[in-house]
Amino acid sequence: QVQLVESGGGLVQVGGSLRLSCAPSGYTTWRYQMGWYRQAPGKERKFVARIEWNGDDAEYAGSVKGRFTISRDDERRTHNAVYLQMDGLRPDDTAIYYCHSAVGTADYWGQGTQITVST
């Protein structure tokens, strides 16, 4: 069974930076897409960024483009981690951030990690 374990959340001031990590386990292939979603209080979960298994074709939500960078380990392993470097954080970035992974018709979610941006 695939599991995703996130780390790196916390409290940061406006304009600060944080780096999230997500490590998968249980995959038997390295050809899986990975990404991040977030859910602010009282709102729906929304897409943040995703990256393909080969590190190409990164995609970002408009609200984070130019501030967030998604990357992943570039070796062909079944447990390549994905990272989200977040710079220039703003109060509206406050949310629970969820790691997401997909392969074929299956998708998986991490437990979520809280990011709070204070003024």
PyMOL commands that set and color helices and strands:
alter all, ss='L'
color gray80, all
select helices_A, chain A and resi 91-93
alter helices_A, ss='H'
color red, helices_A
select strands_A, chain A and resi 3-7+10-13+18-25+33-39+45-51+59-60+68-72+82-86+95-103+106-109+113-118
alter strands_A, ss='S'
color yellow, strands_A
deselect
rebuild
show_as cartoon
